[in-house]
Amino acid sequence: MEEYRQKDILVTGGAGFIGSNFIKFILNNTSYHITNVDKLTYAGNSSNMVNFDKHSRYRFFHCNIADNEQLKRVFDKKYFAIINFAAETHVDRSIENAAPFIETNIKGTFNLLNYVIHGKAEKYIQISTDEVYGSLSEDEPSFTEKSPLSPNNPYSASKASADLLVRSFYKTYQIPVMITRCSNNYGPHQHTEKFIPKIIQHALQEKKIPLYGDGMNIRDWLFVEDHCRAISMVLENGKPGEIYNIGGDCEKTNKEVILSILNILGKSKDLIEHVTDRKGHDRRYSINFQKIYKQIGWQPAVSFDDGIRKTIDWYKHNLGREK
């Protein structure tokens, strides 16, 4: 009984982009049993989980982590770890209506932490974002784990709030929690409202590609499989109470990303259409991942050129099945 329990992981938000990629990574590379919990909103695509049911080490609950009554039935066992991917993540949506972000990102995190307090999991990993640090100018050094939190939109504020809640539970109750903060992910299964999938979709369909402002906003791009490998290493070797930045070592302007995709697809740059800039649009994100490299031995392995070609190839074959 003890041995079986040690292999159980609860993944929240496992129908989403990063969560589904993580489950695939764990099922393919470890002996862990996965319980996947997802609300199945627009971002939780059931097609992302289509092959998981074939695995004897997988089960799924349709559940909203912000609803504690629903969540109770998931805790019919004690888990080795809870890994919380479940989140509302799209900045534009948070600007239009922040309420769902407060519910899922803050209240949902609170509910999960309470189960850890009551001994239902041996460790907890909060999947966060570099956006909690705010924005950098072009010449400022990269964010470290000690950078102050300075979120600039309702989405990043809700994630920063959740991070502070996790930290407070560690300090107050000494429960074994960790936080990871990643740079911008890309790869297969990402919702087409996100930047790179939208570019690919519009380019393939010869539609105009909207580019906010002057197009010189900078993001640090991380291939999702690299991110999943990092989380797995934190699961095995991370220290309670620690924060780990996970970056791609790949800063590019939004315009550079669009031009790279257009070049690979052989499409004209005339498809680019400059549109009014987003409210509170952060200028630059940049992650210093030296801590996770020195302490755990992780670094990104997939170059942007290889990762973007794999991503484009996936969308070429799957766009018809995506939302």
C-alpha angles and dihedrals in degrees: 000000000000093000093052093048091053089061098054119106126180112214116190118201092021094152090062129089103270095027094055092047089050093051090050090050093049095046091049098043109030142037094239121132112230128214108190121201121188137159090213097225121160089289095049101076113192089208087069088067098043096118099036096084089065088069118089088209095062137082133167136214122192096220143144110226090206089063107073093191090060092043094056094074091057091063097069087124140029114259130217087219144356114215110193113208093145109119146128101244114170112108096204091053091049090054091052095045124359097182098092089050091056091048100048103028099043109019092039091052090049092053092051093048090054090058090053090052089053092054099256094128135029095215140008131209120196112205105214138163142244087240090082087073093060123219137332131207117236095263100041120109119257122273116271128192087264095056112118119255110251110159118187105195137039093259095054091040090056091050092048089050090053091049091053090049090052091048092049092052090053093049095043103037102019092228117165102259132151133185127213121194116196135190122236111315126211135174142091122344097025116145112259093236088072121095105256098037090048091053092049093047094048093045092050090049094043090240126146114273112222114224118189117233116319093343093237097115108127127222132180106231123215124185108234095233090057089051092050091051090051093052090049090053091048088050091056102034110015120119123235114259094022131126120214124197114212114197137171098221085228117113115181135162116243089246092054091053092051093048091049092054094045090050093051091048093044092238129146121260085224086085088075113102120186112223135184111290121258117259111263091004108183112231102212141003122193128169128208105206098178093117095060090041094052098038102036105015100241126144132155114275104181117079119221091245092055094039096049092048090052089048095049091048091052093051092047088061100035110034092100090060097044126092 
